[in-house]
Amino acid sequence: MRVVCVAGARPNYMKIKPVMDALERRGAEVVLVHTGQHYDPAMNDVFFADLGIRAPDRFLGVGSGTHAEQTGRVMTAFEPLLNEVSPDVVVVVGDINSTLACALVTAKAGPLLAHVEAGLRSRDWSMPEEVNRVATDRVSDYLLAPSPDAVENLRAEGYRDDQIHLVGNVMIDTLLANLDRARKVGALDRYGLTRGEYGLVTLHRPANVDDPEVLAGLLKALGEIAARCPLVLPVHPRAAGRLAEIGVPGGVRLVPAAGYLDFIALQEAARLVLTDSGGVQEETTALGVPCVTLRDNTERPITVEQGTNVLAGREPERIVSTVHRVLDAPPVPRRPELWDGRASDRIAEVLLEGGTARTRPRPTDRTLPL
């Protein structure tokens, strides 16, 4: 079986690596396509190096742009590649523009399409990622869900049982496989940090960093929190300019964007993490580290229900009060079922045993007779 695996941005790398490895262990021919949606070395090359991902077989180099421009460029570049490679299955992961673009091209070209992290829903239609998730699921043959809530979403939306597969969380496969390495990289020493005596912050979502008023409010809250717990903020390229314009309060230390191993080490040793990242919500849950999410909603509610995550919204007073409550009484660590490091093995088994585009029903077919 020939499988095209697509990655385009930092959150994809940790998801696609274990899937590639599991498929190749079982004899599949894997073609890695990197769309180039993230092209900054701090967000790209360092993650490939840290994770041991081989060089992409194809690099599309699409770069940045508006959502329409970026999606269109990926589609235009991916279409001739797909015709040339002629895979049996295409695997897309997550919810970025590259995910949707390659899913649409695949659906029209005919190969089977598998979506890793299917069924996640934030219920926030203003998030571009929500639109990408829903549209990608609609054209996918295999809906590979990370958690029971995702399965429930897919069933409620009318997908057939033969499309839906509860496989677990591939992000946690990568985390568990690299945790010992991360602990040995010496990140705390390099940053001059002591385990359990700092908080870690990530900010990158447009809703938080593109509006100066919202960002100023978040920074005000971080300044108040830092009076109790010093904060470290690795600067995402999206947020760098805004942070420089507004300025950060005392007690909040800016550091360069961290590679994967450094960032895992910083998370694992933090007293708490404040984030607007979905992946960080998952990683902190697996690590048992208290997490406060600076959003009004989450497409990963299992991290709130069964993990260490608390939603605080974006209102400064609520954020500060939530953090104080978490610091006073940290949530008890719990790891959801199937977040066990074997999700990629389950995905490979589904894909390799699932039939071909000729033998299995396609996304809009009715259920086959028994």
N, C-alpha and C positions, 0 to 999 in steps of 0.2 A: 504494500500500500504506500502511495506517495502522499504525504501530508505537507501542506504549506502552513507554517506557523507565522503569524503576523505580530509584530511589536512596533510601537511608535513613540512611546514616551516612558518616563521613569517608572510609573506604576505598572506598566506592562512587563518590564524585564523580570521582575520577581515572580510573575505569574506564568510567563511562557517558558522559563528555563526548566522547571521540574517536569512540565508537560513534554517538552522536547526530549528530555532524558528518558522518561518513561516509555515514550514511543520508540525511541532508538534502541532501548534495551530489548524491546520485543520485535526488532527487525524491520520496523517501518523506515522508509526513506523520508527524512525530514528536510524541508527547504525553509530556511529562516529568512523572512523578508522584514527589513527594517524600513519603515516609511520615512524616517527622518523628521517626524513631528517635533521631537526634541533634538536640537542640534548643538546646544551648548555643551562643551565637554564636561562641565560640572554636573549636568543632568543626564549625560549619555555615556561617554567613554569610561568614566570611573565606575559606573554600575556594571558595565560589561566586564571590566577587569575584576571587580570585587566578586562577582557572581560566577566567574569562569565561563561566561557565555562565549562561544566561538564567534568569529567574525561573521556577520550576516552574509548569506549567499547572494542576496540582492539588497541594494540600498537605494531607496527612491528619492531621498533628498528633498522632500517637499517643503520643509521650513515652515515659517509662521504665516499668519494672515488672518482674515476674518474666518468665521466658521464656514461660510459658503466657499470662500477661496481655498481654504485648506482641504476641506472635504472634496471639492472638485479636483484639486491637483492630485490627491491620493487616488481617486477613482481613475483619472486619466492615465496615471503611471502604472496602476495595478492591473488594469484591463489587459494590455498586451502581454504583460508578464504571465498572467493566469492562462491566457491562450497558449503561450509558449510552453509553460511547465506542465499544464494539463494534470492537475492533482486529482486524487480521489476525494480528499477532504481538505477544507480550509478551516483552521482554528483561529478565531479572534478572541481577545480577552478584554475584559473591562468595559469602559464606556467613553473612550476618547473619540475624537473625530475620525481618526484612522480606523477605529473599530467599525464604525458605521459605514464608512466609505468602502472598505474592503468587503464588508458583509453584503452591501448592495451589489457590487460587481460580481461577487461569487454567486449570489442568488440568480442573477440574470445569465451567468455563464453556465450554470448547471451542476458543478460539484456539490457534494454535501457540505453543509456549513455547521460548525460547532461553535457555540458561544460559551466561553468560560466566565462564570459569575452571572449567569442568567437569573432573572427573576428579582434582582434587587430593585427596590423602589423607595424613593424618598417622598413621593407624593407632591413634589415641588416642581411644577411644570416650568418655572422660570430658570431652572438649572439646565443648561445645555446637555449635561451628562444624563439627565433623566430622559430627555428626548432620544438621545443616542441609544440608551439601554432598551427602551421600549421598541424602537424601530428595529434594532438588531435582533431582539428576541423574535419579532414577528416573522422574519425571513429565515430563521435558523431551523435546521433539521434536528440538531441536538441542543437541548437546553440543559447546561451543566451547572446545577445550582449549588451554592456553597453552604446553604443552611435551610432548615425547615420552613422558615418564614418566606424564603424565596420560592420554594416549592408551592406553598399556599397561594402566593401571588400569581404564579403561572397557572395553577388550576382555576383560580377565580377568573382569570382572563380567557379561559377556554382552550388552553393548549391540551393536546392529547397526552395520555399517560406514557405512550411510547416515545414521546419527545423529551420528557422530563426525567432527569437523573440527579438524585441527591448524591453528590460526590465528595463534599467537604471543601475546605479552603486551601487553594494552592499557595496563597501567600504564606500560610503557616508551614507548608512543606519547605519553602525556601528559608523561612525564619529558623526553623528547628535544625535544618541542615547546616546553617552557618553560625548558630549562636555561640558555639565554643570558639570558633575563629574570631568572631566579633569581640569576645571578651579578652582576647589575647593581642588585639591590635594596639593597645596602649592609648586609646582615645582620651580617657580621663586624664592621664598624665599630660598629654599634649595640650589639652585645654585647661589644665590646672584645676580640675574639678574633683570633688570628693563624693563617693557614692552616697546617695540619699540626702544630699545637702543642697540640691538645686532642682529647679523645674525646667523642663524642656518645652519650647514653643515652636509651632510651625504655623505659618500663615501663607496661603497662596491662592485661595479661591477668589475669583473676580469680585464677588459680592462683598468680600471683606477688605480687599486691598486696593481696588480701583476707585472706590468712593472715598475721598479724603476725610469726609465727616465720619463715616463708619470706622475707618482705620484709626482716626484720632481717638474715637471713643474706646476702641479695643486697646490702644496703647495706654490710655488713661487707666483702664482696668489693670493692665499688666504692671504699670508703675505701682499701683496700690498693693498688688499681690507680691511684687518683688520686695516690698518692705518686710514681708514675713519670710519669703522664700526666694532667694536670688534666681533669676531666670536667664536661660541661654536660648538664643534665637538664631539658628542657622538660616541665612538669608536666601530665600528663593529668588531667582532672577526676576520673576514677575513683581515681587514686592520691593526690590532693592531701591529703585528710584523713589518710590513713595515714602519709604522709611527715611531716606536721606532728606527729602523735602520737609517732612513733618518733624523728624527727630525723635529719638526714643528716650523714655524717662530713665532716671537713675535706677540701678539694680537690674536693668535689662541689658544683657551683653550680646551684641551682634557678632556672629562668627560666619565664616564663609560656608556656602552650601556643602553639606557633608556627603561623603560617599556612603554606600549601603552599609558596610561593616561598621564604620564610625557611627552612623546614625543609630544602628541597632544597639551598639554599645552605650550610646548616650541615653536611649530610651530605657534600656534594661536597668541602668543604674540611677535613673531619675527618681526623685521623690514623687513627682507627678508630671503629667504631660498635658499641655493645652494645645489643641489642634483644630484645624478645619479640614483635615484630610481623612478620607474614608479608610485608606490603608492603615494609617496610624491608629485609628480606632481598633482595627483588627489586631494589629501587632501588640498594642498595649494589653488588650484582653488576653492574648496568648501568653504574654510575659507576666501577667498579674500586676501590672503597674497602673495606679489610678490615672484616669484620663478624663479631662473636661473638654467637651467638644463645643467650639465656638460657632455653632450653627443652630438654627431653629428646628432642624429635622435631620434625620439620618437615613440613608438607604441600607444601613447595617444595624437594625434595631436589636439583633441578637446580642450585640456588644453591650447594649443597655440592659437587656433582660437577663442575660446569663454571664456578663463580663464585668469589666471594671469601668465602663464608660458612663458618663453622666452628661446629658445635654444641658447647656447653659444659655443658649441663644447668643445674641450679640449686644444686649443691653448691658452697659458697664457695671451697674450696681448688682444686677443679677449674676453676672460672671464672678464678681468679687465675692459675693455671699456664697455662691456655689463652691468656689475654690476653698474658702474657709471651712465650709462644712465637710468637704472631702478630706482636707488636711486633718481636721479634728477626728473624723471617723472614716478612714479609708474603706472602700468597698472590699468585700471578701473576694479574693481571686477565684474565678471559675472559668474553665475552658470548655467551649461548646463541643458537643459530640461531633466526631469526624474531623475535628481540627487536630489531627493526629500525625500529620506528616506523610499521609498516604493518599491524599486526594488525587495527585497526578497519576498514580497507579490505577485508580478507579476510572479516571478519565480515559487512559490508554485502553483499558479493557472495553469500555463502552464503544470507543471509536473503531477498534479493530474487530469487534464482534458484531457491529451494528448493520452490516450489509453494505450495499452500494446504492448509488443514485437510481439504478434500475430496479432494485429489489425492495427498497423500503418506501413507505409513503412519504410524500413531500409535505411541506408545511401547511398547505391549504387542502390537502386530501382529507377525505372522511376516514374515520377509523376502519381498518380492513376487517372484513367479516371473520368471525372465529372459525 
